[in-house]
Amino acid sequence: MASPELNDIIYNALDDNKALEITSLTVSHLTDMTDIMIICTATSNRHAKTLADKVCRACKSQDKRPYSITGADEAQWVLIDFNDIVVHIMLADTREFYNLEKLWALTESSREHNA
Protein backbone atom coordinates (compact mmCIF):
# COMPACT_ATOMS: atom_id res chain seq x y z
CA MET A 1 0.00 0.00 0.00
CA ALA A 2 1.35 3.39 -0.96
CA SER A 3 2.17 5.66 1.93
CA PRO A 4 0.26 8.94 2.17
CA GLU A 5 3.54 10.60 3.17
CA LEU A 6 5.26 9.60 -0.08
CA ASN A 7 2.23 10.75 -2.05
CA ASP A 8 2.40 14.14 -0.28
CA ILE A 9 6.15 14.47 -0.85
CA ILE A 10 5.75 13.83 -4.57
CA TYR A 11 2.72 16.10 -4.93
CA ASN A 12 4.43 18.95 -3.05
CA ALA A 13 7.63 18.63 -5.11
CA LEU A 14 5.60 18.84 -8.32
CA ASP A 15 3.46 21.72 -7.06
CA ASP A 16 6.42 23.68 -5.67
CA ASN A 17 8.14 23.43 -9.05
CA LYS A 18 5.15 24.59 -11.08
CA ALA A 19 3.89 21.33 -12.57
CA LEU A 20 0.52 21.84 -14.24
CA GLU A 21 -2.69 19.84 -13.86
CA ILE A 22 -1.44 17.46 -11.17
CA THR A 23 -3.78 14.47 -10.96
CA SER A 24 -3.64 11.53 -8.61
CA LEU A 25 -5.45 8.32 -9.58
CA THR A 26 -5.98 5.40 -7.23
CA VAL A 27 -5.63 2.29 -9.39
CA SER A 28 -5.01 -0.41 -6.78
CA HIS A 29 -8.44 -1.91 -7.48
CA LEU A 30 -7.58 -2.16 -11.20
CA THR A 31 -4.02 -3.50 -11.20
CA ASP A 32 -1.48 -5.22 -9.00
CA MET A 33 1.39 -3.22 -10.52
CA THR A 34 0.88 -0.03 -8.50
CA ASP A 35 -1.55 1.67 -6.12
CA ILE A 36 -1.41 5.29 -7.25
CA MET A 37 -0.56 7.09 -10.47
CA ILE A 38 0.34 10.74 -10.30
CA ILE A 39 0.16 12.54 -13.64
CA CYS A 40 1.24 16.09 -14.35
CA THR A 41 2.11 18.35 -17.25
CA ALA A 42 5.48 20.01 -17.79
CA THR A 43 5.85 23.14 -19.91
CA SER A 44 9.02 21.99 -21.71
CA ASN A 45 11.55 19.16 -21.89
CA ARG A 46 13.80 21.04 -19.48
CA HIS A 47 10.89 21.55 -17.08
CA ALA A 48 10.08 17.82 -17.25
CA LYS A 49 13.67 16.92 -16.41
CA THR A 50 13.71 19.43 -13.55
CA LEU A 51 10.43 18.11 -12.15
CA ALA A 52 11.75 14.55 -12.25
CA ASP A 53 14.96 15.63 -10.52
CA LYS A 54 13.08 17.58 -7.83
CA VAL A 55 10.73 14.64 -7.15
CA CYS A 56 13.67 12.25 -6.80
CA ARG A 57 15.60 14.64 -4.55
CA ALA A 58 12.59 15.27 -2.30
CA CYS A 59 11.94 11.55 -1.96
CA LYS A 60 15.62 10.76 -1.44
CA SER A 61 15.72 13.21 1.47
CA GLN A 62 13.08 10.97 3.09
CA ASP A 63 14.99 7.76 2.24
CA LYS A 64 12.62 6.89 -0.60
CA ARG A 65 14.33 6.08 -3.88
CA PRO A 66 12.71 5.21 -7.19
CA TYR A 67 13.07 1.71 -8.60
CA SER A 68 13.46 3.17 -12.06
CA ILE A 69 13.27 6.34 -14.10
CA THR A 70 12.37 6.12 -17.78
CA GLY A 71 12.28 8.77 -20.50
CA ALA A 72 14.42 11.42 -18.84
CA ASP A 73 16.71 11.74 -21.88
CA GLU A 74 14.06 13.04 -24.29
CA ALA A 75 11.75 14.20 -21.47
CA GLN A 76 8.51 14.17 -23.40
CA TRP A 77 7.20 11.60 -20.92
CA VAL A 78 9.21 10.86 -17.79
CA LEU A 79 8.03 7.92 -15.72
CA ILE A 80 9.30 7.53 -12.16
CA ASP A 81 8.47 4.20 -10.53
CA PHE A 82 8.33 4.09 -6.75
CA ASN A 83 6.57 0.70 -6.94
CA ASP A 84 3.40 1.69 -5.05
CA ILE A 85 3.33 5.11 -6.73
CA VAL A 86 4.14 5.77 -10.38
CA VAL A 87 4.72 9.37 -11.47
CA HIS A 88 4.08 10.44 -15.06
CA ILE A 89 5.54 13.81 -16.05
CA MET A 90 4.37 14.61 -19.56
CA LEU A 91 4.48 17.43 -22.07
CA ALA A 92 1.02 18.77 -22.90
CA ASP A 93 0.85 17.19 -26.39
CA THR A 94 1.99 13.82 -25.07
CA ARG A 95 -0.48 13.93 -22.19
CA GLU A 96 -3.32 14.85 -24.52
CA PHE A 97 -2.40 12.09 -26.98
CA TYR A 98 -2.16 9.26 -24.43
CA ASN A 99 -4.89 10.61 -22.13
CA LEU A 100 -4.08 8.27 -19.24
CA GLU A 101 -6.95 9.56 -17.13
CA LYS A 102 -9.45 8.50 -19.79
CA LEU A 103 -7.65 5.20 -20.37
CA TRP A 104 -7.89 4.26 -16.69
CA ALA A 105 -11.51 5.47 -16.54
CA LEU A 106 -12.29 3.17 -19.49
CA THR A 107 -10.54 0.33 -17.70
CA GLU A 108 -12.75 0.99 -14.66
CA SER A 109 -15.92 1.08 -16.81
CA SER A 110 -14.87 -2.11 -18.61
CA ARG A 111 -14.19 -3.86 -15.33
CA GLU A 112 -17.60 -2.83 -13.92
CA HIS A 113 -19.31 -4.04 -17.09
CA ASN A 114 -17.59 -7.43 -16.94
CA ALA A 115 -18.27 -7.93 -13.23
N, CA, C and O atoms as CSV, one atom per row, in Angstrom:
chain,resi,resn,atom,element,x,y,z
A,1,MET,N,N,0.845,-1.182,0.000
A,1,MET,CA,C,0.000,0.000,0.000
A,1,MET,C,C,0.887,1.241,0.000
A,1,MET,O,O,1.840,1.335,0.773
A,2,ALA,N,N,0.571,2.164,-0.852
A,2,ALA,CA,C,1.351,3.395,-0.964
A,2,ALA,C,C,1.170,4.245,0.287
A,2,ALA,O,O,0.070,4.356,0.828
A,3,SER,N,N,2.257,4.834,0.730
A,3,SER,CA,C,2.166,5.659,1.927
A,3,SER,C,C,1.649,7.051,1.573
A,3,SER,O,O,2.058,7.636,0.570
A,4,PRO,N,N,0.748,7.578,2.402
A,4,PRO,CA,C,0.262,8.939,2.171
A,4,PRO,C,C,1.397,9.967,2.236
A,4,PRO,O,O,1.348,11.000,1.569
A,5,GLU,N,N,2.416,9.672,3.047
A,5,GLU,CA,C,3.544,10.597,3.171
A,5,GLU,C,C,4.306,10.714,1.855
A,5,GLU,O,O,4.659,11.816,1.433
A,6,LEU,N,N,4.559,9.577,1.206
A,6,LEU,CA,C,5.262,9.599,-0.076
A,6,LEU,C,C,4.424,10.326,-1.127
A,6,LEU,O,O,4.954,11.103,-1.921
A,7,ASN,N,N,3.138,10.075,-1.127
A,7,ASN,CA,C,2.232,10.755,-2.046
A,7,ASN,C,C,2.319,12.273,-1.847
A,7,ASN,O,O,2.391,13.030,-2.815
A,8,ASP,N,N,2.312,12.706,-0.585
A,8,ASP,CA,C,2.395,14.139,-0.278
A,8,ASP,C,C,3.736,14.729,-0.697
A,8,ASP,O,O,3.785,15.837,-1.230
A,9,ILE,N,N,4.823,13.999,-0.463
A,9,ILE,CA,C,6.154,14.474,-0.852
A,9,ILE,C,C,6.217,14.697,-2.360
A,9,ILE,O,O,6.706,15.727,-2.825
A,10,ILE,N,N,5.723,13.735,-3.106
A,10,ILE,CA,C,5.750,13.830,-4.568
A,10,ILE,C,C,4.866,14.980,-5.039
A,10,ILE,O,O,5.288,15.801,-5.853
A,11,TYR,N,N,3.645,15.035,-4.526
A,11,TYR,CA,C,2.723,16.101,-4.928
A,11,TYR,C,C,3.320,17.472,-4.639
A,11,TYR,O,O,3.290,18.357,-5.493
A,12,ASN,N,N,3.861,17.649,-3.436
A,12,ASN,CA,C,4.432,18.950,-3.053
A,12,ASN,C,C,5.633,19.323,-3.917
A,12,ASN,O,O,5.797,20.486,-4.284
A,13,ALA,N,N,6.470,18.341,-4.241
A,13,ALA,CA,C,7.631,18.627,-5.105
A,13,ALA,C,C,7.160,19.082,-6.483
A,13,ALA,O,O,7.728,20.012,-7.055
A,14,LEU,N,N,6.139,18.442,-7.013
A,14,LEU,CA,C,5.601,18.839,-8.317
A,14,LEU,C,C,4.958,20.221,-8.242
A,14,LEU,O,O,5.197,21.072,-9.099
A,15,ASP,N,N,4.150,20.435,-7.223
A,15,ASP,CA,C,3.456,21.715,-7.063
A,15,ASP,C,C,4.439,22.865,-6.825
A,15,ASP,O,O,4.297,23.937,-7.414
A,16,ASP,N,N,5.423,22.643,-5.974
A,16,ASP,CA,C,6.419,23.682,-5.671
A,16,ASP,C,C,7.227,24.079,-6.896
A,16,ASP,O,O,7.744,25.194,-6.973
A,17,ASN,N,N,7.334,23.162,-7.858
A,17,ASN,CA,C,8.136,23.428,-9.052
A,17,ASN,C,C,7.277,23.664,-10.296
A,17,ASN,O,O,7.714,23.466,-11.430
A,18,LYS,N,N,6.051,24.091,-10.042
A,18,LYS,CA,C,5.151,24.589,-11.082
A,18,LYS,C,C,4.686,23.575,-12.116
A,18,LYS,O,O,4.476,23.918,-13.279
A,19,ALA,N,N,4.524,22.319,-11.690
A,19,ALA,CA,C,3.889,21.331,-12.572
A,19,ALA,C,C,2.432,21.750,-12.763
A,19,ALA,O,O,1.816,22.313,-11.858
A,20,LEU,N,N,1.898,21.474,-13.930
A,20,LEU,CA,C,0.525,21.844,-14.239
A,20,LEU,C,C,-0.385,20.627,-14.152
A,20,LEU,O,O,0.049,19.497,-14.377
A,21,GLU,N,N,-1.647,20.867,-13.824
A,21,GLU,CA,C,-2.686,19.838,-13.859
A,21,GLU,C,C,-2.258,18.543,-13.167
A,21,GLU,O,O,-2.291,17.473,-13.776
A,22,ILE,N,N,-1.864,18.634,-11.924
A,22,ILE,CA,C,-1.440,17.456,-11.167
A,22,ILE,C,C,-2.676,16.636,-10.805
A,22,ILE,O,O,-3.613,17.137,-10.183
A,23,THR,N,N,-2.658,15.377,-11.206
A,23,THR,CA,C,-3.784,14.475,-10.964
A,23,THR,C,C,-3.264,13.213,-10.293
A,23,THR,O,O,-2.228,12.668,-10.673
A,24,SER,N,N,-3.992,12.769,-9.302
A,24,SER,CA,C,-3.636,11.526,-8.613
A,24,SER,C,C,-4.776,10.534,-8.809
A,24,SER,O,O,-5.927,10.830,-8.490
A,25,LEU,N,N,-4.448,9.357,-9.335
A,25,LEU,CA,C,-5.446,8.319,-9.583
A,25,LEU,C,C,-5.145,7.098,-8.714
A,25,LEU,O,O,-4.026,6.585,-8.725
A,26,THR,N,N,-6.129,6.641,-7.974
A,26,THR,CA,C,-5.983,5.396,-7.231
A,26,THR,C,C,-6.355,4.262,-8.170
A,26,THR,O,O,-7.486,4.193,-8.650
A,27,VAL,N,N,-5.411,3.381,-8.430
A,27,VAL,CA,C,-5.626,2.291,-9.392
A,27,VAL,C,C,-5.415,0.910,-8.764
A,27,VAL,O,O,-5.375,-0.095,-9.475
A,28,SER,N,N,-5.283,0.859,-7.457
A,28,SER,CA,C,-5.007,-0.415,-6.779
A,28,SER,C,C,-6.108,-1.442,-7.004
A,28,SER,O,O,-5.847,-2.644,-6.968
A,29,HIS,N,N,-7.327,-0.988,-7.233
A,29,HIS,CA,C,-8.436,-1.908,-7.480
A,29,HIS,C,C,-8.478,-2.382,-8.933
A,29,HIS,O,O,-9.276,-3.251,-9.284
A,30,LEU,N,N,-7.612,-1.807,-9.777
A,30,LEU,CA,C,-7.585,-2.163,-11.198
A,30,LEU,C,C,-6.359,-2.968,-11.606
A,30,LEU,O,O,-6.392,-3.691,-12.602
A,31,THR,N,N,-5.278,-2.846,-10.839
A,31,THR,CA,C,-4.020,-3.501,-11.202
A,31,THR,C,C,-3.218,-3.850,-9.960
A,31,THR,O,O,-3.365,-3.221,-8.912
A,32,ASP,N,N,-2.378,-4.849,-10.090
A,32,ASP,CA,C,-1.477,-5.219,-9.003
A,32,ASP,C,C,-0.128,-4.522,-9.139
A,32,ASP,O,O,0.717,-4.627,-8.250
A,33,MET,N,N,0.077,-3.810,-10.248
A,33,MET,CA,C,1.386,-3.217,-10.520
A,33,MET,C,C,1.684,-1.996,-9.657
A,33,MET,O,O,2.842,-1.761,-9.314
A,34,THR,N,N,0.679,-1.222,-9.301
A,34,THR,CA,C,0.881,-0.027,-8.500
A,34,THR,C,C,-0.424,0.339,-7.821
A,34,THR,O,O,-1.484,-0.167,-8.186
A,35,ASP,N,N,-0.349,1.218,-6.832
A,35,ASP,CA,C,-1.547,1.666,-6.125
A,35,ASP,C,C,-2.027,3.027,-6.624
A,35,ASP,O,O,-3.227,3.261,-6.769
A,36,ILE,N,N,-1.074,3.917,-6.885
A,36,ILE,CA,C,-1.410,5.294,-7.246
A,36,ILE,C,C,-0.600,5.724,-8.454
A,36,ILE,O,O,0.588,5.417,-8.558
A,37,MET,N,N,-1.247,6.435,-9.367
A,37,MET,CA,C,-0.557,7.091,-10.473
A,37,MET,C,C,-0.728,8.587,-10.293
A,37,MET,O,O,-1.841,9.082,-10.123
A,38,ILE,N,N,0.376,9.292,-10.332
A,38,ILE,CA,C,0.343,10.743,-10.295
A,38,ILE,C,C,0.760,11.222,-11.682
A,38,ILE,O,O,1.819,10.851,-12.187
A,39,ILE,N,N,-0.082,12.046,-12.285
A,39,ILE,CA,C,0.155,12.536,-13.641
A,39,ILE,C,C,0.196,14.055,-13.591
A,39,ILE,O,O,-0.639,14.689,-12.945
A,40,CYS,N,N,1.179,14.636,-14.283
A,40,CYS,CA,C,1.237,16.088,-14.351
A,40,CYS,C,C,1.788,16.514,-15.706
A,40,CYS,O,O,2.336,15.707,-16.458
A,41,THR,N,N,1.631,17.793,-15.994
A,41,THR,CA,C,2.106,18.354,-17.248
A,41,THR,C,C,3.290,19.264,-16.983
A,41,THR,O,O,3.275,20.071,-16.054
A,42,ALA,N,N,4.315,19.124,-17.807
A,42,ALA,CA,C,5.478,20.009,-17.786
A,42,ALA,C,C,5.378,20.953,-18.985
A,42,ALA,O,O,4.789,20.608,-20.009
A,43,THR,N,N,5.949,22.130,-18.848
A,43,THR,CA,C,5.846,23.136,-19.906
A,43,THR,C,C,6.897,22.981,-20.997
A,43,THR,O,O,6.760,23.565,-22.072
A,44,SER,N,N,7.944,22.202,-20.736
A,44,SER,CA,C,9.018,21.990,-21.715
A,44,SER,C,C,9.806,20.747,-21.312
A,44,SER,O,O,9.617,20.202,-20.224
A,45,ASN,N,N,10.690,20.309,-22.204
A,45,ASN,CA,C,11.550,19.161,-21.890
A,45,ASN,C,C,12.409,19.464,-20.670
A,45,ASN,O,O,12.564,18.621,-19.786
A,46,ARG,N,N,12.957,20.652,-20.624
A,46,ARG,CA,C,13.797,21.044,-19.482
A,46,ARG,C,C,12.984,21.036,-18.194
A,46,ARG,O,O,13.462,20.578,-17.156
A,47,HIS,N,N,11.762,21.540,-18.260
A,47,HIS,CA,C,10.892,21.553,-17.083
A,47,HIS,C,C,10.587,20.119,-16.631
A,47,HIS,O,O,10.580,19.837,-15.433
A,48,ALA,N,N,10.338,19.217,-17.582
A,48,ALA,CA,C,10.075,17.816,-17.247
A,48,ALA,C,C,11.273,17.199,-16.536
A,48,ALA,O,O,11.113,16.502,-15.534
A,49,LYS,N,N,12.462,17.451,-17.049
A,49,LYS,CA,C,13.673,16.922,-16.411
A,49,LYS,C,C,13.839,17.484,-15.006
A,49,LYS,O,O,14.189,16.760,-14.074
A,50,THR,N,N,13.585,18.783,-14.862
A,50,THR,CA,C,13.705,19.427,-13.551
A,50,THR,C,C,12.687,18.861,-12.573
A,50,THR,O,O,13.020,18.587,-11.420
A,51,LEU,N,N,11.446,18.683,-13.024
A,51,LEU,CA,C,10.427,18.109,-12.150
A,51,LEU,C,C,10.832,16.708,-11.689
A,51,LEU,O,O,10.701,16.377,-10.511
A,52,ALA,N,N,11.318,15.899,-12.608
A,52,ALA,CA,C,11.754,14.546,-12.254
A,52,ALA,C,C,12.881,14.599,-11.229
A,52,ALA,O,O,12.877,13.847,-10.254
A,53,ASP,N,N,13.836,15.481,-11.450
A,53,ASP,CA,C,14.958,15.627,-10.523
A,53,ASP,C,C,14.475,16.083,-9.149
A,53,ASP,O,O,14.917,15.551,-8.130
A,54,LYS,N,N,13.583,17.050,-9.113
A,54,LYS,CA,C,13.084,17.579,-7.834
A,54,LYS,C,C,12.283,16.517,-7.073
A,54,LYS,O,O,12.391,16.417,-5.851
A,55,VAL,N,N,11.479,15.725,-7.793
A,55,VAL,CA,C,10.729,14.643,-7.145
A,55,VAL,C,C,11.699,13.636,-6.532
A,55,VAL,O,O,11.541,13.233,-5.379
A,56,CYS,N,N,12.694,13.236,-7.304
A,56,CYS,CA,C,13.667,12.249,-6.804
A,56,CYS,C,C,14.455,12.782,-5.620
A,56,CYS,O,O,14.702,12.049,-4.662
A,57,ARG,N,N,14.854,14.050,-5.670
A,57,ARG,CA,C,15.596,14.643,-4.549
A,57,ARG,C,C,14.740,14.733,-3.292
A,57,ARG,O,O,15.203,14.427,-2.193
A,58,ALA,N,N,13.483,15.156,-3.460
A,58,ALA,CA,C,12.585,15.270,-2.297
A,58,ALA,C,C,12.353,13.912,-1.663
A,58,ALA,O,O,12.344,13.786,-0.439
A,59,CYS,N,N,12.166,12.904,-2.487
A,59,CYS,CA,C,11.944,11.553,-1.961
A,59,CYS,C,C,13.211,10.985,-1.337
A,59,CYS,O,O,13.158,10.321,-0.302
A,60,LYS,N,N,14.343,11.248,-1.969
A,60,LYS,CA,C,15.615,10.756,-1.442
A,60,LYS,C,C,15.890,11.338,-0.053
A,60,LYS,O,O,16.452,10.661,0.808
A,61,SER,N,N,15.496,12.583,0.158
A,61,SER,CA,C,15.716,13.207,1.473
A,61,SER,C,C,14.898,12.513,2.557
A,61,SER,O,O,15.181,12.670,3.745
A,62,GLN,N,N,13.890,11.747,2.156
A,62,GLN,CA,C,13.081,10.966,3.095
A,62,GLN,C,C,13.381,9.467,2.982
A,62,GLN,O,O,12.575,8.632,3.392
A,63,ASP,N,N,14.545,9.142,2.422
A,63,ASP,CA,C,14.994,7.755,2.240
A,63,ASP,C,C,14.073,6.927,1.352
A,63,ASP,O,O,13.942,5.717,1.539
A,64,LYS,N,N,13.443,7.578,0.396
A,64,LYS,CA,C,12.622,6.889,-0.604
A,64,LYS,C,C,13.289,7.092,-1.954
A,64,LYS,O,O,13.450,8.222,-2.416
A,65,ARG,N,N,13.670,5.999,-2.576
A,65,ARG,CA,C,14.335,6.077,-3.878
A,65,ARG,C,C,13.498,5.356,-4.928
A,65,ARG,O,O,12.874,4.335,-4.640
A,66,PRO,N,N,13.488,5.886,-6.138
A,66,PRO,CA,C,12.715,5.212,-7.190
A,66,PRO,C,C,13.375,3.906,-7.611
A,66,PRO,O,O,14.595,3.759,-7.539
A,67,TYR,N,N,12.549,2.963,-8.052
A,67,TYR,CA,C,13.068,1.712,-8.599
A,67,TYR,C,C,13.620,1.947,-9.996
A,67,TYR,O,O,14.607,1.334,-10.402
A,68,SER,N,N,12.965,2.845,-10.724
A,68,SER,CA,C,13.458,3.166,-12.063
A,68,SER,C,C,12.928,4.520,-12.507
A,68,SER,O,O,11.913,5.019,-12.021
A,69,ILE,N,N,13.666,5.088,-13.454
A,69,ILE,CA,C,13.270,6.339,-14.104
A,69,ILE,C,C,13.422,6.102,-15.596
A,69,ILE,O,O,14.482,5.681,-16.059
A,70,THR,N,N,12.371,6.369,-16.343
A,70,THR,CA,C,12.369,6.124,-17.776
A,70,THR,C,C,11.987,7.397,-18.521
A,70,THR,O,O,11.101,8.131,-18.084
A,71,GLY,N,N,12.647,7.659,-19.636
A,71,GLY,CA,C,12.277,8.770,-20.501
A,71,GLY,C,C,12.907,10.097,-20.182
A,71,GLY,O,O,12.552,11.104,-20.795
A,72,ALA,N,N,13.834,10.137,-19.243
A,72,ALA,CA,C,14.421,11.416,-18.839
A,72,ALA,C,C,15.315,12.026,-19.922
A,72,ALA,O,O,15.536,13.237,-19.927
A,73,ASP,N,N,15.830,11.204,-20.836
A,73,ASP,CA,C,16.707,11.743,-21.883
A,73,ASP,C,C,15.959,12.678,-22.829
A,73,ASP,O,O,16.387,13.809,-23.058
A,74,GLU,N,N,14.843,12.207,-23.376
A,74,GLU,CA,C,14.062,13.040,-24.288
A,74,GLU,C,C,13.077,13.916,-23.530
A,74,GLU,O,O,12.753,15.014,-23.983
A,75,ALA,N,N,12.605,13.455,-22.402
A,75,ALA,CA,C,11.753,14.202,-21.473
A,75,ALA,C,C,10.433,14.677,-22.065
A,75,ALA,O,O,9.931,15.741,-21.703
A,76,GLN,N,N,9.876,13.889,-22.974
A,76,GLN,CA,C,8.507,14.168,-23.402
A,76,GLN,C,C,7.529,13.481,-22.458
A,76,GLN,O,O,6.410,13.947,-22.243
A,77,TRP,N,N,7.985,12.349,-21.896
A,77,TRP,CA,C,7.203,11.596,-20.916
A,77,TRP,C,C,8.213,10.924,-19.992
A,77,TRP,O,O,8.881,9.965,-20.377
A,78,VAL,N,N,8.315,11.432,-18.788
A,78,VAL,CA,C,9.214,10.856,-17.793
A,78,VAL,C,C,8.368,10.048,-16.818
A,78,VAL,O,O,7.402,10.556,-16.250
A,79,LEU,N,N,8.737,8.798,-16.633
A,79,LEU,CA,C,8.033,7.918,-15.717
A,79,LEU,C,C,8.981,7.586,-14.562
A,79,LEU,O,O,10.098,7.116,-14.776
A,80,ILE,N,N,8.524,7.834,-13.358
A,80,ILE,CA,C,9.305,7.525,-12.156
A,80,ILE,C,C,8.530,6.485,-11.369
A,80,ILE,O,O,7.404,6.734,-10.938
A,81,ASP,N,N,9.133,5.321,-11.181
A,81,ASP,CA,C,8.470,4.196,-10.531
A,81,ASP,C,C,8.955,4.053,-9.090
A,81,ASP,O,O,10.111,3.714,-8.838
A,82,PHE,N,N,8.058,4.316,-8.164
A,82,PHE,CA,C,8.327,4.094,-6.749
A,82,PHE,C,C,7.646,2.812,-6.262
A,82,PHE,O,O,7.470,2.622,-5.058
A,83,ASN,N,N,7.272,1.952,-7.176
A,83,ASN,CA,C,6.571,0.698,-6.935
A,83,ASN,C,C,5.099,0.949,-6.598
A,83,ASN,O,O,4.235,0.679,-7.432
A,84,ASP,N,N,4.793,1.451,-5.422
A,84,ASP,CA,C,3.401,1.694,-5.045
A,84,ASP,C,C,2.840,2.973,-5.668
A,84,ASP,O,O,1.625,3.138,-5.778
A,85,ILE,N,N,3.725,3.866,-6.069
A,85,ILE,CA,C,3.326,5.110,-6.729
A,85,ILE,C,C,4.154,5.251,-8.003
A,85,ILE,O,O,5.377,5.112,-7.984
A,86,VAL,N,N,3.467,5.529,-9.106
A,86,VAL,CA,C,4.136,5.770,-10.379
A,86,VAL,C,C,3.822,7.204,-10.799
A,86,VAL,O,O,2.660,7.606,-10.851
A,87,VAL,N,N,4.865,7.963,-11.094
A,87,VAL,CA,C,4.718,9.366,-11.465
A,87,VAL,C,C,4.932,9.499,-12.970
A,87,VAL,O,O,5.929,9.021,-13.512
A,88,HIS,N,N,3.985,10.155,-13.634
A,88,HIS,CA,C,4.075,10.435,-15.065
A,88,HIS,C,C,4.199,11.943,-15.229
A,88,HIS,O,O,3.280,12.684,-14.882
A,89,ILE,N,N,5.333,12.400,-15.757
A,89,ILE,CA,C,5.544,13.815,-16.054
A,89,ILE,C,C,5.553,13.922,-17.575
A,89,ILE,O,O,6.434,13.376,-18.238
A,90,MET,N,N,4.569,14.627,-18.119
A,90,MET,CA,C,4.373,14.613,-19.565
A,90,MET,C,C,4.281,16.029,-20.126
A,90,MET,O,O,3.798,16.946,-19.460
A,91,LEU,N,N,4.749,16.191,-21.356
A,91,LEU,CA,C,4.484,17.431,-22.071
A,91,LEU,C,C,3.010,17.453,-22.446
A,91,LEU,O,O,2.381,16.398,-22.533
A,92,ALA,N,N,2.455,18.629,-22.669
A,92,ALA,CA,C,1.018,18.767,-22.903
A,92,ALA,C,C,0.538,17.923,-24.089
A,92,ALA,O,O,-0.478,17.236,-23.985
A,93,ASP,N,N,1.262,17.968,-25.213
A,93,ASP,CA,C,0.851,17.192,-26.389
A,93,ASP,C,C,0.866,15.694,-26.107
A,93,ASP,O,O,-0.033,14.968,-26.530
A,94,THR,N,N,1.877,15.241,-25.403
A,94,THR,CA,C,1.989,13.820,-25.068
A,94,THR,C,C,0.869,13.403,-24.129
A,94,THR,O,O,0.267,12.343,-24.298
A,95,ARG,N,N,0.595,14.242,-23.140
A,95,ARG,CA,C,-0.477,13.927,-22.185
A,95,ARG,C,C,-1.832,13.888,-22.890
A,95,ARG,O,O,-2.653,13.011,-22.622
A,96,GLU,N,N,-2.056,14.828,-23.778
A,96,GLU,CA,C,-3.317,14.851,-24.516
A,96,GLU,C,C,-3.451,13.611,-25.407
A,96,GLU,O,O,-4.524,13.013,-25.487
A,97,PHE,N,N,-2.367,13.233,-26.069
A,97,PHE,CA,C,-2.396,12.093,-26.982
A,97,PHE,C,C,-2.696,10.778,-26.243
A,97,PHE,O,O,-3.559,10.010,-26.668
A,98,TYR,N,N,-1.988,10.526,-25.148
A,98,TYR,CA,C,-2.156,9.258,-24.428
A,98,TYR,C,C,-3.341,9.263,-23.465
A,98,TYR,O,O,-3.906,8.208,-23.181
A,99,ASN,N,N,-3.716,10.416,-22.968
A,99,ASN,CA,C,-4.894,10.606,-22.130
A,99,ASN,C,C,-5.062,9.482,-21.098
A,99,ASN,O,O,-6.059,8.760,-21.107
A,100,LEU,N,N,-4.085,9.353,-20.227
A,100,LEU,CA,C,-4.080,8.271,-19.240
A,100,LEU,C,C,-5.299,8.289,-18.327
A,100,LEU,O,O,-5.804,7.237,-17.936
A,101,GLU,N,N,-5.769,9.477,-17.992
A,101,GLU,CA,C,-6.949,9.559,-17.129
A,101,GLU,C,C,-8.147,8.872,-17.789
A,101,GLU,O,O,-8.879,8.125,-17.140
A,102,LYS,N,N,-8.337,9.129,-19.067
A,102,LYS,CA,C,-9.452,8.504,-19.788
A,102,LYS,C,C,-9.214,7.001,-19.943
A,102,LYS,O,O,-10.144,6.207,-19.806
A,103,LEU,N,N,-7.981,6.617,-20.224
A,103,LEU,CA,C,-7.651,5.198,-20.370
A,103,LEU,C,C,-7.997,4.431,-19.095
A,103,LEU,O,O,-8.617,3.370,-19.163
A,104,TRP,N,N,-7.608,4.949,-17.947
A,104,TRP,CA,C,-7.889,4.259,-16.695
A,104,TRP,C,C,-9.362,4.333,-16.342
A,104,TRP,O,O,-9.879,3.421,-15.696
A,105,ALA,N,N,-10.060,5.400,-16.748
A,105,ALA,CA,C,-11.511,5.474,-16.540
A,105,ALA,C,C,-12.210,4.416,-17.388
A,105,ALA,O,O,-13.169,3.788,-16.938
A,106,LEU,N,N,-11.725,4.217,-18.627
A,106,LEU,CA,C,-12.293,3.175,-19.492
A,106,LEU,C,C,-12.044,1.794,-18.905
A,106,LEU,O,O,-12.904,0.916,-18.972
A,107,THR,N,N,-10.868,1.612,-18.333
A,107,THR,CA,C,-10.541,0.333,-17.699
A,107,THR,C,C,-11.506,0.066,-16.551
A,107,THR,O,O,-11.973,-1.059,-16.368
A,108,GLU,N,N,-11.801,1.109,-15.780
A,108,GLU,CA,C,-12.749,0.991,-14.663
A,108,GLU,C,C,-14.130,0.649,-15.189
A,108,GLU,O,O,-14.790,-0.237,-14.646
A,109,SER,N,N,-14.588,1.339,-16.245
A,109,SER,CA,C,-15.915,1.081,-16.807
A,109,SER,C,C,-15.985,-0.335,-17.371
A,109,SER,O,O,-16.988,-1.025,-17.193
A,110,SER,N,N,-14.923,-0.770,-18.052
A,110,SER,CA,C,-14.874,-2.112,-18.612
A,110,SER,C,C,-14.938,-3.157,-17.506
A,110,SER,O,O,-15.626,-4.169,-17.635
A,111,ARG,N,N,-14.228,-2.906,-16.438
A,111,ARG,CA,C,-14.193,-3.862,-15.331
A,111,ARG,C,C,-15.574,-3.965,-14.690
A,111,ARG,O,O,-16.022,-5.064,-14.364
A,112,GLU,N,N,-16.268,-2.809,-14.501
A,112,GLU,CA,C,-17.598,-2.832,-13.918
A,112,GLU,C,C,-18.563,-3.586,-14.825
A,112,GLU,O,O,-19.417,-4.333,-14.348
A,113,HIS,N,N,-18.424,-3.389,-16.124
A,113,HIS,CA,C,-19.312,-4.037,-17.094
A,113,HIS,C,C,-19.123,-5.552,-17.079
A,113,HIS,O,O,-20.089,-6.305,-17.207
A,114,ASN,N,N,-17.883,-5.991,-16.923
A,114,ASN,CA,C,-17.594,-7.430,-16.937
A,114,ASN,C,C,-17.864,-8.120,-15.595
A,114,ASN,O,O,-17.863,-9.349,-15.519
A,115,ALA,N,N,-18.089,-7.353,-14.567
A,115,ALA,CA,C,-18.275,-7.931,-13.227
A,115,ALA,C,C,-19.610,-8.625,-13.073
A,115,ALA,O,O,-19.909,-9.158,-12.005
